[in-house]
Amino acid sequence: MARNIPLLDASWLYVESKEAPMHVGSMAIFAVPEGETTQQAIGRIVQLLRNSVEFAPPFNYRLSSPRLLTLMPKWIEADKIDLDYHFRHSALPAPGGERELGTLISRLHSHPLDFRKPLWEMHLIEGLYGNRFALYTKMHHSLMDGVGGMRLMERIFGKSAKESMTLPAPWSVGTISRKKKSNEQQHFADQAREAWEAAKLSGQSLPAAGRALMDLMREAVKPTDPALATPFSGPKSIVNKRVGGARRLATQTYPLERIRAVAEAAKVSVNDIFLAICSSSIRRYLLERDALPSESLTAGLPVSVRPADDLDGGNAISFIIANLYTTESDPLTRLKEIRRSTQLAKANLQAMPKEAINNYTIMLMAPMMLQLVSGLGGLTRPIFNTVISNVPGPSRDLYFSGCRLEQFYPISLIPHGQALNITVVSYSGQFNVAFTGDHDALPSMQRLSVYTGEALEELEAALGVKWESKKAEPVATNKPAVKTATEKRPAAVKKPVARKPATAKVGAGKPVKAAED
C-alpha cells in the first residue's frame, strides 16, 4: 500500500544532491562479553543478521518514483530487498584505533544512498581494538529524525544481555508493528476521515503560524533585542560555503554528571552549557584562522514536537534560532547571553498552538529549502550559520546480541551553506558529542572537539567547579574508542588563542579522527 510522504519529510528528498546527501547516521561501539572472543561474537551476529529477511517499516519503504517526478512522492513497500546490499561487513586496518574508525566512517557517510532502493544501510565493522566492534547505520532524513531514531534504538536493542539475545535483526523490528500495520489497512475509511480532520485543523492553524513568522520578520527588519536571533541574521563565514561530497567526523564524550554540575553552578540548563562550549569552540577555531566575523554566528536548534507515545518514523521537529555570541570573549557573559537568547526563542515557539507548529516550521524552513533547490545554498547569507542539536537518549545500558553498547554517537547531514553540524546524545550517563563537517571547508576539524573540552574546563574554573572522575565505577570495562575528558583538569586554564594563524597546541582530549590528508 502506498503511503503519502508528508511535506516536511519530502523536503529532505527534494534538496538531496551528490555533494550534499540528506542522510543521517550513527556510530555504535559494542563490547564483546567475557567468555567469548571477538571473532566468535561477530561470526554469530553476522549469521543472525544475514538470516534475517523480514523487513518492517521504514526498512522496507522505497520511493514510488526514484527520480522524484511527482509533486507529492509516496513510500511503497518493497517486494524484494537485497540484504547483501543493505547490510555490509567491513574490517579496520591495524591498529584498529580511533583514527582508523573515524576515517572509515567518514568515508561511508560521504556516499549518497541509492533512491532506487530502501534508503538505509548498516555496516558491521570489526578490527576495533579492545575486544570490541562497531555498527555504523545510515538512513535518509525523510524517514527518521533524531528523537525518532532514539526511540527506534530502544526498540531494537535489549535492556539486558539476556533479553538482547532473543531480539530479531534491527530491520525486522522497525517503527510499526505488523499488528498495527494490519489494523491500519483494515480501517482505511477511518484513516481518510482522520486525514480530512487533520487537514481542516492545519488550515485553521495557518493564521497563528503566519503571525509568529511575521513577528520574526519584523524583528529582523527592525531589531528590538539583540538576544532574539532571526532568520538570515547571522553573517557569512567559512562554515557557510558550498560543500563537497567528502565528510569529516570528530567525537568527544563527557560524563553527563560533569555537565550537570556546571549547569547547576551556573543556574542554567544542560543544553545552555552545551551551546556555550560549542560557541567557545567555534569562536576559537575561527580566531585561529583569522576568520571570526564581527557579527555573532547563529545556530538552528531542532526542537522535537513528537508526542511521547509516537513510535512512528518521519520527522516531528521544529526549529528555534539562537545567538551564539561568538563575538563575546568572556565565557560567563557568553553563557548568560546564550541562555537569554534560547529562552526568548523557546517562549515564542511555546506561545503557538501545537497545531500551528508544523505549518510554522514549513514556512520557516521554506527559504532554506528554496536556496538549496535553486542552487543558491552557500552562495547567499544562510538562514542560520550552523545546526546544534541535543537529542536525549536512554539513561541505562543497552545490549545487542549479548554485547553491551559502550558508546553511541549521532552523525548528521550538512547541506550547502552549513558545513558544520554538532549533535549530542546522552546515553547511560554519557554526554556524547559528534561533529560532522565538510572535508574541504574544515581542515583539522578534530580541534573543535578538543576545544569543547577546554571550554568546559574554562567554565569550571570560572564557576569554581571541581570535577573528579569516579574511578570506582568506570563508564566502560574496556578501553573506550574515544578518550573521555574526565581526567584531572589542569590547575591553570589556557586562555583562548589570539587572532593569528593556527599555532596552538591541541589539548589532551583525543577525539575520533577523520582523515586529514
C-alpha positions in Angstrom: 0.0 0.0 0.0 1.4 3.4 -1.0 1.9 5.9 1.8 2.0 9.7 1.2 5.1 11.4 2.3 4.4 14.5 4.4 5.7 17.8 3.1 8.3 18.2 5.8 9.7 14.7 5.2 9.6 15.1 1.4 11.6 18.4 1.6 14.7 16.4 2.6 14.3 14.3 -0.6 14.0 17.3 -2.9 17.1 19.1 -1.6 19.3 15.9 -1.9 22.4 16.3 -4.1 25.6 14.3 -4.8 27.6 16.8 -2.8 25.0 17.2 0.0 23.2 13.9 0.6 20.4 14.2 3.2 21.0 11.0 5.2 21.7 10.9 9.0 23.7 8.1 10.7 25.0 6.7 13.9 28.2 5.0 15.2 27.6 2.5 18.0 30.5 0.8 19.7 29.9 -2.6 21.4 32.0 -4.6 23.9 32.1 -8.4 23.5 31.1 -10.2 26.7 33.6 -12.2 28.7 34.0 -15.8 27.7 33.6 -15.0 24.0 36.2 -13.9 21.5 35.5 -11.0 19.1 35.6 -13.4 16.2 33.1 -15.8 17.8 30.7 -12.9 18.6 31.0 -11.3 15.2 30.5 -14.7 13.4 27.4 -15.3 15.5 26.0 -11.8 14.8 26.7 -11.8 11.1 25.0 -15.2 10.7 21.9 -13.9 12.7 21.7 -10.8 10.5 22.2 -12.5 7.2 19.5 -15.0 8.0 17.0 -12.2 8.9 15.0 -11.5 5.8 11.8 -9.9 7.2 11.7 -6.2 6.9 9.5 -3.8 8.9 8.8 -0.1 8.2 10.7 2.0 7.5 13.3 -0.5 6.4 11.0 -1.8 3.7 10.0 1.6 2.3 11.2 2.7 -1.1 10.2 5.7 -3.3 7.4 5.1 -5.7 9.3 7.4 -8.2 13.0 7.3 -7.5 13.6 10.3 -9.8 11.0 12.4 -7.7 9.0 13.2 -10.8 5.8 13.5 -8.8 4.8 16.6 -6.8 3.9 14.5 -3.8 6.1 11.5 -3.5 5.0 8.3 -1.9 6.5 5.4 0.0 5.7 1.9 -1.2 6.7 -1.4 0.4 9.4 -3.2 -1.5 8.6 -6.7 -2.5 12.2 -7.8 -2.7 15.1 -6.4 -0.7 18.7 -7.2 -1.4 20.1 -7.8 2.1 23.7 -8.1 0.8 23.4 -4.5 -0.5 22.0 -3.0 2.7 24.0 -5.0 5.3 27.7 -4.9 4.9 30.6 -6.4 6.8 33.9 -4.4 7.0 37.2 -4.6 8.9 39.5 -1.9 10.1 43.2 -1.9 9.2 45.7 -2.3 12.1 46.0 -1.0 14.7 42.2 -0.6 14.7 42.2 2.7 16.7 40.3 6.0 16.7 41.9 7.3 13.6 41.1 4.1 11.5 37.5 4.0 12.7 36.9 7.7 12.1 38.4 7.6 8.7 36.3 4.6 7.6 33.0 6.1 8.9 33.8 9.5 7.4 34.1 7.8 4.0 31.0 5.7 4.5 29.0 8.7 5.5 30.1 10.6 2.4 28.3 8.2 -0.1 24.7 9.1 -1.0 22.0 6.4 -0.7 20.5 4.8 -3.8 17.0 6.2 -4.4 16.0 3.1 -6.3 16.3 1.0 -3.1 15.1 1.4 0.5 17.0 4.3 1.9 19.2 2.7 4.6 22.5 0.8 5.1 24.1 -0.9 8.1 27.8 -1.7 8.4 29.3 -4.1 10.9 32.9 -3.1 11.5 35.4 -5.5 13.1 39.0 -5.0 13.9 38.5 -2.4 16.7 41.0 -2.9 19.5 39.9 -3.9 22.9 37.6 -6.9 22.1 35.0 -4.6 20.5 33.2 -3.8 17.2 31.2 -1.0 15.8 27.9 -0.7 13.9 27.5 2.3 11.5 24.0 2.8 10.3 22.6 5.5 8.0 19.1 6.3 6.9 17.6 9.1 4.9 16.3 12.1 6.9 13.0 11.8 5.2 12.4 8.5 7.1 13.6 9.5 10.6 14.5 12.4 12.8 16.8 12.3 15.9 14.2 11.6 18.6 12.5 9.0 16.3 15.9 7.4 15.9 16.4 7.2 19.7 13.0 5.6 20.2 13.8 3.1 17.4 17.1 2.4 19.1 15.4 1.5 22.4 13.2 -1.0 20.5 16.0 -2.8 18.6 18.4 -3.1 21.5 17.7 -5.0 24.7 17.8 -3.8 28.2 19.9 -6.7 29.3 22.3 -9.1 27.6 19.8 -12.0 28.0 16.9 -10.1 26.5 19.0 -8.9 23.6 19.8 -12.5 22.6 16.1 -13.0 21.8 15.6 -9.9 19.6 15.4 -10.1 15.8 17.6 -8.0 13.5 17.0 -4.2 13.7 15.3 -4.1 10.3 12.8 -6.8 11.4 11.7 -4.6 14.4 11.1 -1.2 12.7 8.9 1.5 13.9 5.4 0.0 13.2 4.4 -3.5 14.3 2.8 -5.9 11.8 -0.3 -5.9 14.0 -0.7 -2.1 13.9 0.0 -2.1 10.2 -2.7 -4.7 9.6 -5.2 -2.7 11.6 -4.4 0.4 9.6 -5.1 -1.4 6.4 -8.4 -2.7 7.7 -9.7 0.8 8.7 -8.9 2.8 5.6 -12.1 4.8 5.9 -11.2 5.8 9.4 -7.8 6.9 8.2 -9.3 9.0 5.4 -11.7 10.7 7.9 -8.8 11.4 10.3 -6.7 12.9 7.4 -9.6 15.2 6.5 -9.9 16.4 10.1 -6.2 16.9 10.3 -6.2 18.9 7.1 -9.0 21.2 8.4 -7.1 21.7 11.7 -4.0 22.5 9.8 -5.8 25.1 7.8 -7.2 26.7 10.9 -3.7 26.9 12.4 -2.2 28.8 9.4 -3.0 32.3 10.7 -1.3 31.6 14.1 1.8 30.2 12.3 1.8 33.2 9.9 1.6 35.7 12.7 4.6 34.1 14.5 6.6 34.2 11.4 5.7 37.8 10.7 6.8 38.8 14.2 10.2 37.2 13.4 10.4 39.1 10.1 9.6 42.4 11.8 12.3 41.7 14.4 14.8 41.0 11.6 13.9 44.3 9.8 13.8 46.4 12.9 15.6 44.7 15.8 14.4 45.4 19.3 16.5 42.9 21.3 19.9 41.5 20.1 19.2 38.3 22.0 16.3 37.4 19.7 18.0 35.8 16.7 16.1 35.9 13.5 16.4 34.1 10.1 19.3 35.3 8.0 20.6 37.5 10.8 23.9 35.5 11.1 26.9 36.6 9.0 28.5 34.6 6.2 31.6 32.7 7.4 33.9 29.9 6.4 31.3 27.4 7.7 28.7 28.7 5.3 30.2 27.9 1.9 29.1 25.3 -0.6 30.1 21.8 0.5 31.8 18.9 -1.3 31.0 15.3 -1.2 33.6 14.2 1.4 32.9 14.4 5.2 34.9 14.6 8.4 33.9 13.2 11.7 35.2 14.0 15.2 33.7 13.0 18.5 34.1 13.7 22.2 32.5 12.2 25.3 31.9 13.6 28.8 30.2 12.2 31.9 26.7 13.7 31.9 27.0 14.4 35.7 30.0 16.7 34.9 27.9 18.8 32.5 25.1 18.9 35.1 27.4 20.0 37.8 28.5 23.0 35.7 24.9 23.8 34.8 23.8 23.7 38.4 26.6 26.0 39.5 25.7 28.5 36.7 21.9 28.1 37.3 21.3 27.2 33.7 20.3 24.1 31.8 22.5 21.3 30.4 21.6 22.5 26.9 22.8 26.0 27.7 26.2 24.6 28.8 26.4 22.5 25.6 25.7 25.6 23.5 28.2 27.7 25.4 31.1 25.2 24.9 30.2 24.7 21.2 30.2 28.5 20.8 33.5 28.8 22.5 35.0 26.0 20.4 33.7 27.6 17.1 35.0 31.0 18.2 38.5 29.7 18.9 38.6 27.7 15.7 37.7 30.7 13.6 40.0 33.0 15.5 42.9 30.7 14.7 42.1 31.1 11.0 41.6 34.8 11.3 38.1 34.2 10.1 35.9 35.2 13.0 33.1 37.5 11.7 32.5 40.8 13.5 28.8 39.8 13.9 27.8 36.8 16.1 27.1 33.5 14.5 23.7 32.0 15.0 22.6 28.3 15.4 19.4 26.5 14.4 18.3 24.3 17.3 15.9 21.4 16.4 13.0 21.0 18.8 11.1 17.8 18.9 7.3 18.1 18.8 6.8 14.3 18.7 4.3 13.0 21.3 5.7 10.7 24.0 3.8 7.7 22.7 4.6 8.3 19.0 6.9 5.4 17.8 6.4 6.1 14.1 9.2 7.3 11.8 9.3 10.5 9.8 10.0 14.0 11.1 8.3 15.7 14.0 10.6 18.7 14.6 10.6 22.4 14.6 13.4 24.9 14.8 14.3 27.8 17.0 17.3 30.1 16.3 19.7 31.2 18.9 22.5 33.8 19.0 25.8 32.1 19.8 27.6 35.3 20.9 30.8 34.3 19.2 31.9 37.9 19.4 31.9 37.8 23.2 35.3 36.8 24.8 34.2 36.3 28.4 32.8 32.7 28.9 30.3 33.6 31.7 28.9 36.6 29.8 28.6 34.4 26.7 26.8 31.7 28.6 24.4 34.2 30.2 23.5 35.8 26.8 23.1 32.4 25.1 20.7 31.4 27.8 18.7 34.6 27.3 18.6 34.1 23.5 17.3 30.5 23.8 14.7 31.4 26.4 13.3 34.1 24.1 13.2 31.7 21.2 11.5 28.9 23.2 8.9 31.3 24.6 7.9 32.4 21.0 7.6 28.8 19.9 5.6 27.7 23.0 3.2 30.6 22.6 1.9 29.0 19.4 -0.9 26.4 19.4 0.5 22.9 18.9 -1.5 22.6 15.7 0.3 25.6 14.2 3.9 24.5 14.9 4.1 22.2 11.8 2.9 25.0 9.5 5.3 27.4 11.2 8.2 25.0 10.7 7.4 24.6 7.0 7.2 28.4 6.4 10.4 29.0 8.5 12.4 26.4 6.6 11.0 27.2 3.1 13.6 29.9 2.3 16.4 27.5 3.2 14.9 24.7 1.1 14.4 27.1 -1.8 18.1 28.2 -1.5 19.1 24.5 -1.8 16.8 23.6 -4.6 17.8 26.7 -6.6 21.5 26.1 -6.1 22.0 29.2 -4.1 22.9 27.4 -0.8 26.3 28.5 0.2 26.3 31.5 -2.1 23.9 33.7 -0.1 23.5 34.5 3.6 22.5 31.4 5.5 19.2 31.2 7.4 21.5 30.3 10.4 25.2 29.5 10.5 25.2 26.0 11.9 22.9 23.4 13.5 23.5 22.4 17.1 21.2 19.6 18.3 20.7 17.9 21.7 18.9 14.5 21.5 18.0 12.8 24.8 18.9 9.1 24.7 18.4 6.1 27.0 19.6 6.5 30.6 20.5 2.9 31.1 22.8 0.4 29.3 21.6 -1.3 26.2 22.7 -4.5 24.5 22.8 -6.0 21.1 23.0 -9.8 20.7 24.6 -10.1 24.2 27.1 -7.3 23.6 26.9 -4.1 25.7 26.6 -0.8 23.9 29.6 1.2 25.2 29.2 4.4 23.3 26.8 5.9 20.8 27.4 8.9 18.5 25.0 10.7 16.1 26.3 11.6 12.7 24.3 14.2 10.9 23.9 15.8 7.5 25.4 19.1 6.2 23.6 21.0 3.4 25.2 23.6 1.2 25.8 26.7 3.2 26.2 24.8 6.6 29.5 22.9 6.6 29.3 22.0 10.3 26.8 20.2 12.4 27.2 19.5 16.1 24.9 16.9 17.7 25.0 15.4 21.2 23.2 12.3 22.5 23.0 11.4 26.2 23.4 7.7 26.8 23.8 5.8 30.1 25.4 8.6 32.0 27.5 9.8 29.0 27.3 13.0 27.0 28.5 12.0 23.6 29.2 14.8 21.1 29.7 14.3 17.4 31.0 16.9 14.9 30.1 16.3 11.2 31.8 18.6 8.8 32.8 19.2 5.2 36.2 17.8 4.4 37.5 20.8 2.5 35.8 23.6 4.4 37.0 22.5 7.9 40.6 21.3 7.9 41.8 19.9 11.3 38.2 19.7 12.4 39.1 17.4 15.3 40.3 20.6 17.1 36.7 21.7 17.5 36.1 18.6 19.7 39.2 19.3 21.7 38.3 22.9 22.2 34.9 22.0 23.6 36.7 20.1 26.4 38.9 23.1 27.1 35.9 25.4 27.1 34.2 23.2 29.7 37.3 23.4 31.8 37.3 27.2 31.4 33.7 27.3 32.7 34.5 25.0 35.6 37.4 27.3 36.6 35.2 30.4 36.3 32.4 28.9 38.4 34.7 27.1 40.9 33.5 23.7 40.0 36.0 20.8 40.6 35.3 17.6 38.8 36.9 14.3 39.9 36.2 11.2 37.8 34.6 8.3 39.7 37.3 5.6 39.4 35.2 3.1 41.3 32.6 2.9 38.6 34.2 3.4 35.2 32.0 4.1 32.2 33.4 1.1 30.2 35.2 -2.0 31.2 37.3 -1.9 28.1 39.4 0.9 26.7 37.0 3.4 25.1 37.1 4.3 21.4 37.2 7.9 22.4 39.3 9.2 25.3 36.9 11.0 27.7 37.6 14.4 29.0 37.1 13.3 32.6 40.6 13.2 33.9 42.1 15.8 36.1 41.8 19.2 34.7 45.0 21.4 34.8 45.4 23.9 37.5 45.6 26.8 35.1 43.2 27.1 32.2 44.5 28.1 28.8 43.3 31.4 27.6 41.6 31.5 24.1 44.1 31.8 21.3 44.6 35.3 19.9 43.7 36.3 16.4 46.5 34.7 14.4 47.2 31.6 12.3 46.7 28.2 13.9 49.7 27.5 16.1 48.1 26.5 19.4 48.8 23.0 20.7 45.9 20.6 20.6 44.6 19.6 24.0 44.9 16.3 25.8 41.4 15.1 24.9 41.7 12.9 21.8 38.6 12.7 19.6 38.0 10.1 16.9 39.9 11.4 14.0 38.8 11.6 10.4 41.3 11.5 7.5 43.2 14.8 7.5 45.3 14.4 4.4 
